[in-house]
């Protein structure tokens, strides 16, 4: 998420200032300066490679967790797994992509939904 912020903020300093202005109202000035410095450094060193690596590694970890959930549910319900390891991993990967898309779309609708209503 931080790399995604850095990629978008590196393109426009206006966007970076607009996003940071939300924090200026409720955090102390010293903490805000620290946050601003962190955001500037993040925007300066952001790259697409870090974002791609982060997305791939997150999807791999989430699909591993879903695969473990499948195994646990099979064990809890005394079901013998008849599918191959590759098919279980493919199902887990598909579910992790689907869950990620649904969560990101819900986050987007919550954050930017009122801009589309008016």
LONUDO-727931 format. One line per 3 residues: for each residue x, y, z of N, C-alpha, C, O. Coordinates in steps of 0.001 Angstrom, whole numbers, always signed. Last residue first. Layout:
X/Y/Z/X/Y/Z/X/Y/Z/X/Y/Z  ...;
This chain:
-22562/+12747/-6388/-22996/+14126/-6701/-22974/+14385/-8141/-23308/+15487/-8575  -21423/+10191/-6475/-22849/+10348/-6204/-23335/+11719/-6629/-24428/+11837/-7182  -18729/+10286/-6763/-19496/+9819/-7907/-21005/+10000/-7706/-21770/+9964/-8670;
-17808/+11104/-4309/-17462/+11923/-5482/-18280/+11529/-6694/-18506/+12358/-7576  -18536/+9095/-2586/-19315/+10324/-2558/-18973/+11264/-3709/-19773/+12135/-4048  -16577/+7101/-3082/-17939/+6926/-3522/-18740/+8211/-3564/-19542/+8409/-4476;
-14009/+6929/-2222/-14279/+7850/-3313/-15725/+7793/-3797/-16055/+8385/-4825  -14034/+5173/+11/-13224/+6396/+23/-13642/+7400/-1031/-13635/+8603/-771  -15820/+3100/-606/-15932/+3811/+663/-15197/+5137/+667/-15668/+6114/+1250;
-14903/+2244/-3072/-16257/+2794/-2964/-16438/+3568/-1667/-17135/+4583/-1639  -12345/+1342/-2332/-12486/+2443/-3283/-13864/+3080/-3182/-13990/+4304/-3203  -13049/-772/-630/-12261/+346/-119/-12399/+1561/-1022/-12553/+2682/-539;
-14360/-2406/-2489/-15101/-1889/-1327/-14374/-697/-719/-15009/+284/-333  -12207/-2943/-4191/-13357/-2208/-4716/-14217/-1654/-3578/-14747/-549/-3691  -10539/-4358/-2426/-10084/-3084/-2993/-11237/-2276/-3566/-11250/-1051/-3445;
-12167/-6612/-1899/-11756/-5712/-817/-11300/-4358/-1344/-11638/-3323/-770  -12413/-7728/-4496/-13601/-7291/-3760/-13244/-6332/-2628/-13944/-5342/-2417  -9725/-8294/-5058/-10468/-7356/-5911/-11700/-6838/-5180/-12000/-5646/-5236;
-9197/-10165/-3021/-8434/-8915/-3100/-9169/-7871/-3928/-9230/-6701/-3550  -10965/-12230/-3679/-11117/-11538/-2398/-10383/-10199/-2419/-10889/-9207/-1894  -9842/-12957/-6195/-11224/-12500/-6085/-11453/-11716/-4790/-12071/-10652/-4812;
-7289/-13801/-5421/-7433/-12669/-6356/-8835/-12091/-6252/-9004/-10872/-6225  -8008/-15944/-3765/-7264/-14808/-3200/-7338/-13591/-4117/-7440/-12463/-3635  -9287/-17660/-5574/-10044/-17079/-4462/-9329/-15879/-3863/-9973/-14898/-3491;
-7069/-18279/-7204/-8241/-17603/-7756/-9089/-16954/-6684/-9561/-15830/-6855  -5463/-19601/-5322/-4985/-18371/-5961/-6153/-17585/-6554/-6215/-16363/-6418  -7096/-21798/-4718/-6715/-20864/-3656/-6230/-19544/-4243/-6551/-18479/-3717;
-7163/-23027/-7231/-8405/-22559/-6617/-8097/-21532/-5534/-8769/-20504/-5445  -4431/-23622/-7461/-5075/-22755/-8452/-6385/-22199/-7911/-6688/-21023/-8112  -4073/-25367/-5293/-3359/-24081/-5303/-3974/-23112/-6310/-4034/-21911/-6050;
-5697/-27466/-6194/-6019/-26789/-4928/-5339/-25426/-4880/-5952/-24439/-4475  -4302/-28177/-8511/-5676/-27694/-8624/-6100/-26959/-7351/-6789/-25941/-7424  -1873/-29045/-7434/-1888/-27912/-8350/-3292/-27321/-8470/-3451/-26102/-8526;
-2621/-31284/-5964/-2047/-30139/-5264/-2132/-28894/-6137/-2430/-27808/-5642  -5831/-32581/-7138/-4366/-32540/-7100/-3900/-31281/-6372/-4667/-30337/-6184  -8611/-33712/-5144/-8013/-32866/-6178/-6495/-32877/-6040/-5952/-33147/-4969;
-9497/-35046/-2976/-9367/-35826/-4208/-8736/-35018/-5339/-8368/-35575/-6374  -9075/-35221/+376/-8839/-34339/-765/-8600/-35180/-2014/-7627/-35929/-2097  -11633/-36463/+2374/-10348/-36759/+1744/-10207/-35888/+498/-11114/-35829/-333;
-13085/-34992/+5164/-13172/-35161/+3713/-11774/-35421/+3185/-10837/-34691/+3505  -13792/-34229/+7806/-13374/-35606/+7494/-13549/-35923/+6001/-14083/-36968/+5628  -14130/-31625/+8445/-15313/-32337/+7957/-15000/-33763/+7507/-15841/-34425/+6899;
-11548/-30917/+9202/-12653/-30746/+10150/-13893/-31536/+9737/-14618/-32053/+10587  -10084/-31410/+6861/-9802/-32175/+8073/-10963/-32105/+9064/-11318/-33105/+9688  -11181/-29489/+5171/-11241/-30903/+4801/-11018/-31790/+6020/-11693/-32806/+6186;
-10472/-27213/+6608/-11888/-27548/+6472/-12069/-28993/+6040/-13003/-29660/+6486  -7690/-27361/+6288/-8291/-27414/+7617/-9767/-27773/+7558/-10253/-28555/+8376  -7418/-27079/+3500/-6947/-28295/+4172/-7578/-28451/+5555/-7958/-29555/+5944;
-8469/-24505/+3216/-9085/-25632/+2509/-8692/-26934/+3183/-9539/-27798/+3412  -6622/-23064/+4748/-8019/-23108/+5165/-8759/-24262/+4503/-9577/-24926/+5139  -4358/-23421/+3180/-4372/-23989/+4531/-5792/-24058/+5076/-6136/-25002/+5788;
-5196/-21927/+974/-4918/-23350/+819/-4905/-24058/+2175/-5395/-25181/+2291  -5267/-19446/+2167/-6520/-20036/+1707/-6350/-21525/+1470/-7265/-22303/+1736  -2529/-19097/+2633/-3466/-19115/+3758/-4794/-19739/+3358/-5384/-20486/+4138;
-1589/-19113/+10/-1127/-20131/+956/-2054/-20244/+2153/-2333/-21343/+2634  -2785/-16812/-932/-3210/-18093/-1501/-2724/-19258/-638/-3393/-20289/-568  -1388/-14943/+607/-2830/-15092/+804/-3309/-16419/+232/-4148/-17085/+838;
+1204/-15268/-460/+943/-15523/+965/-542/-15743/+1233/-911/-16631/+2001  +764/-14552/-3146/+1294/-15871/-2819/+1002/-16228/-1360/+601/-17352/-1059  -129/-11916/-2893/-1034/-12926/-3438/-551/-14335/-3133/-1364/-15225/-2886;
+2247/-10796/-1865/+1018/-10767/-1071/+26/-11804/-1570/-597/-12501/-768  +4008/-11181/-4006/+4281/-11851/-2736/+3047/-11854/-1833/+2824/-12822/-1106  +2737/-9589/-5970/+2937/-11026/-6189/+3180/-11752/-4871/+2618/-12824/-4643;
+2814/-7042/-4751/+1535/-7642/-5124/+1683/-9153/-5288/+848/-9914/-4799  +5597/-6648/-4407/+4690/-6620/-3271/+3358/-7292/-3573/+2832/-8030/-2741  +6522/-6722/-7062/+6995/-7709/-6093/+6066/-7781/-4888/+5780/-8873/-4398;
+5164/-4452/-8042/+4897/-5777/-8609/+5332/-6870/-7644/+4600/-7836/-7428  +6364/-2457/-6466/+4920/-2664/-6418/+4555/-4045/-6940/+3726/-4734/-6345  +9001/-2640/-7250/+8656/-2892/-5847/+7171/-3176/-5706/+6767/-4034/-4922;
+8704/-1930/-9943/+9220/-3239/-9578/+8892/-3610/-8149/+8544/-4755/-7860  +7902/+711/-10027/+6934/-314/-10374/+7387/-1705/-9995/+6557/-2580/-9748  +9023/+2647/-7207/+9199/+2078/-8542/+8146/+1007/-8767/+7574/+469/-7820;
+10045/+5368/-5160/+9002/+4437/-5595/+9311/+3926/-6993/+9794/+4666/-7850  +11660/+7290/-4048/+12245/+5975/-4290/+11222/+4937/-4750/+11512/+3741/-4728  +10099/+9569/-3745/+11345/+9669/-4507/+11905/+8304/-4882/+12554/+8166/-5918;
+8022/+8747/-2128/+7722/+9137/-3502/+8989/+9187/-4352/+8953/+8881/-5544  +9458/+8333/+241/+8748/+7224/-383/+8437/+7530/-1841/+8576/+6658/-2699  +10325/+10919/+826/+11309/+9866/+545/+10669/+8679/-159/+11271/+8086/-1054;
+7798/+12092/+1245/+8684/+12613/+193/+9734/+11566/-182/+10002/+11347/-1363  +6861/+10615/+3432/+6131/+10576/+2165/+6991/+11069/+1011/+6920/+10520/-89  +8727/+11313/+5425/+8593/+9921/+5009/+7902/+9820/+3650/+8314/+9025/+2806;
+8155/+14038/+5636/+9490/+13613/+5215/+9456/+12163/+4715/+10081/+11832/+3707  +5504/+13873/+6589/+5783/+14529/+5308/+7149/+14100/+4768/+7286/+13829/+3575  +5940/+12606/+9058/+5127/+11958/+8034/+5390/+12554/+6665/+5489/+11823/+5680;
+7445/+14606/+10332/+8020/+13276/+10132/+7272/+12519/+9044/+7888/+11865/+8202  +5529/+16610/+10379/+6777/+16823/+9640/+7476/+15501/+9361/+8032/+15300/+8282  +3632/+15384/+12044/+3289/+15696/+10659/+4538/+15937/+9819/+4597/+15512/+8666;
+4999/+15275/+14444/+4647/+14016/+13795/+4280/+14248/+12335/+4577/+13415/+11480  +5107/+18025/+14958/+6351/+17262/+14802/+6090/+15926/+14097/+6878/+15504/+13251  +2323/+18722/+15153/+3175/+19265/+14086/+4477/+18479/+13879/+4903/+18289/+12740;
+78/+15919/+15782/+944/+17018/+16221/+1890/+17476/+15100/+2215/+16696/+14204  -2883/+15394/+13795/-1653/+14903/+14412/-776/+16091/+14801/-885/+17160/+14200  -5142/+16574/+12612/-5302/+15822/+13855/-4039/+15183/+14409/-4115/+14481/+15417;
-4578/+18069/+10301/-5559/+18564/+11261/-5537/+17836/+12601/-5882/+18426/+13625  -2828/+16718/+8648/-2349/+17929/+9322/-3301/+18406/+10415/-2876/+19077/+11356  -4009/+14677/+7243/-3358/+14350/+8508/-2959/+15582/+9306/-2770/+15497/+10519;
-4907/+15956/+4939/-5890/+15314/+5821/-5285/+15032/+7200/-5977/+15138/+8212  -2622/+16691/+3631/-3361/+17741/+4331/-4435/+17164/+5246/-4832/+17806/+6219  -1692/+14485/+2256/-1085/+14780/+3557/-1848/+15846/+4336/-1743/+15911/+5561;
-3217/+14673/-78/-3387/+13525/+809/-2816/+13792/+2201/-3393/+13372/+3204  -2227/+17101/-1112/-3660/+16952/-821/-3902/+15795/+143/-4698/+15916/+1074  +469/+16533/-1524/+88/+17563/-560/-1375/+17444/-155/-1723/+17661/+1005;
+169/+14528/-3504/+868/+14238/-2252/+475/+15251/-1181/+179/+14869/-49  -1056/+15980/-5534/-1752/+14842/-4932/-1141/+14505/-3579/-1861/+14229/-2619  +1035/+17764/-6074/-263/+18284/-5634/-1079/+17175/-4959/-1718/+17408/-3933;
+3017/+16234/-7063/+3221/+16751/-5715/+1926/+17337/-5172/+1731/+17404/-3959  +2678/+13385/-8927/+2086/+14695/-8686/+2331/+15120/-7236/+1902/+14444/-6301  +4175/+11066/-9072/+3719/+11691/-10323/+3228/+13115/-10099/+3349/+13961/-10985;
+4569/+10190/-6533/+5746/+10641/-7277/+5355/+11330/-8575/+6141/+12105/-9120  +2103/+9309/-5714/+2563/+10594/-5197/+3789/+11100/-5939/+4033/+12306/-5978  +1935/+6802/-6962/+1007/+7860/-7326/+1501/+9231/-6883/+1331/+10213/-7606;
+4101/+5500/-5713/+4023/+5557/-7178/+3097/+6683/-7612/+3427/+7440/-8526  +3483/+5738/-2983/+4694/+6354/-3519/+4662/+6490/-5022/+5142/+7486/-5563  +1142/+4212/-2815/+1097/+5645/-2510/+2300/+6356/-3110/+2169/+7441/-3676;
+2326/+1755/-3419/+1299/+2295/-4306/+1125/+3793/-4076/+977/+4556/-5031  +3921/+1465/-1190/+4558/+1609/-2494/+3583/+2176/-3500/+3960/+2988/-4344  +1964/+1180/+764/+2850/+2340/+824/+3556/+2556/-512/+3767/+3696/-925;
+826/-1179/+0/+0/+0/+0/+879/+1255/+0/+581/+2246/-667;
